[in-house]
Amino acid sequence: MIIEDEHDILLLYKDFLLSKGHKVVATSTTADEIISDYGRIRPDVAIIDYKLPSDKNGIDAAIQIIDKYPSAAILIVTAYETVTKEIAKISVFDNKRVEVLIKPLRLSQLESSIINIVNK
């Protein structure tokens, strides 16, 4: 599952992951859609952009997912290095499968992070 508001980046991630043999079961451009779709789809991993076009950001969406599905694997992708510190302060993420990837990132880094978090 990929949630990214920049359509070009969403397609780049999706096409890359499909070319590497991964399934992309859903894509979205808003946090609201992921929250409703997650329970129905139950993906192996959710890749969520931090900055999304609504009143919810990627951390808000991740909190809602972890609250309902504590074993969820979530990668939050952001250009803001402060997000790592922000997540470290939120107790709901303690001992959970949530990681932050800082943009710009290599596509190979995205794939290795997916493999690592799914196997965690």
C-alpha positions in Angstrom: 0.0 0.0 0.0 1.4 3.4 -1.0 0.1 6.7 0.1 1.8 9.6 -1.6 0.2 13.0 -2.6 2.7 13.6 -5.5 1.3 11.4 -8.3 4.6 11.2 -10.1 6.4 9.8 -7.0 3.5 7.5 -6.3 3.8 6.0 -9.8 7.6 5.8 -9.6 7.3 3.8 -6.3 4.5 1.6 -7.7 6.2 0.8 -11.0 9.6 0.1 -9.3 8.1 -2.2 -6.7 6.0 -4.0 -9.4 9.1 -4.5 -11.5 10.9 -6.1 -8.5 8.0 -8.6 -8.1 6.2 -6.9 -5.2 2.4 -6.5 -5.2 1.0 -3.0 -4.7 -2.5 -3.7 -3.4 -3.6 -0.1 -3.1 -2.5 3.5 -3.7 -3.9 6.7 -2.4 -3.2 10.4 -2.2 -4.8 11.1 1.2 -4.5 9.9 4.8 -8.3 9.5 5.0 -8.3 6.8 2.3 -5.6 4.7 3.8 -7.3 4.5 7.2 -10.5 3.2 5.6 -8.7 0.9 3.2 -6.1 -0.5 5.6 -8.5 -2.7 7.5 -10.1 -4.1 4.4 -6.9 -4.8 2.6 -4.4 -5.6 5.4 -1.2 -5.0 3.4 2.2 -6.4 4.4 3.5 -2.9 4.6 2.2 0.7 4.2 4.4 3.3 2.7 3.1 6.7 3.8 4.3 10.1 2.8 4.6 12.4 5.8 3.1 15.5 4.2 -0.4 14.8 2.8 -3.1 17.2 1.5 -5.6 17.2 4.4 -5.8 17.8 8.1 -4.0 14.5 8.7 -0.3 13.9 8.0 1.5 10.5 7.7 2.1 10.3 11.4 -1.6 10.8 12.1 -2.5 8.0 9.7 0.2 5.7 11.2 -1.1 6.3 14.7 -4.6 5.4 13.7 -3.4 2.2 11.9 -1.2 1.1 14.8 -4.0 1.7 17.3 -6.2 -0.7 15.4 -3.5 -3.0 14.0 -0.5 -3.1 16.4 1.5 -5.5 14.2 1.3 -3.2 11.1 4.5 -2.5 9.3 4.7 1.2 8.3 7.4 3.2 6.4 6.9 6.9 6.7 8.7 8.8 3.9 9.6 12.4 4.4 12.0 15.2 3.5 11.9 16.4 7.1 14.6 14.9 9.3 12.8 16.2 12.4 10.1 13.6 11.8 12.4 10.9 13.1 12.7 12.7 16.4 8.9 13.4 16.4 8.1 9.7 16.1 10.6 8.8 18.8 8.5 10.9 21.2 5.2 9.2 20.4 4.8 6.2 22.8 2.3 4.4 20.5 5.2 3.7 18.2 7.4 2.1 20.9 8.4 -1.5 19.9 6.3 -1.3 16.7 7.3 -1.9 13.1 7.4 1.8 12.1 10.4 3.4 10.4 11.2 6.7 8.8 12.9 7.1 5.4 14.4 10.5 4.5 14.0 11.9 1.0 15.6 11.9 -1.3 15.9 8.1 -1.2 17.2 5.6 -3.6 14.6 3.1 -4.8 16.8 0.3 -3.8 16.7 1.7 -0.2 12.9 1.7 -0.3 12.9 -2.0 -1.4 15.5 -3.1 1.3 13.5 -1.2 4.0 10.3 -3.0 2.9 12.0 -6.3 3.1 13.6 -5.5 6.5 10.4 -4.2 8.1 8.2 -7.0 6.8 10.7 -9.6 8.3 11.0 -7.7 11.6 
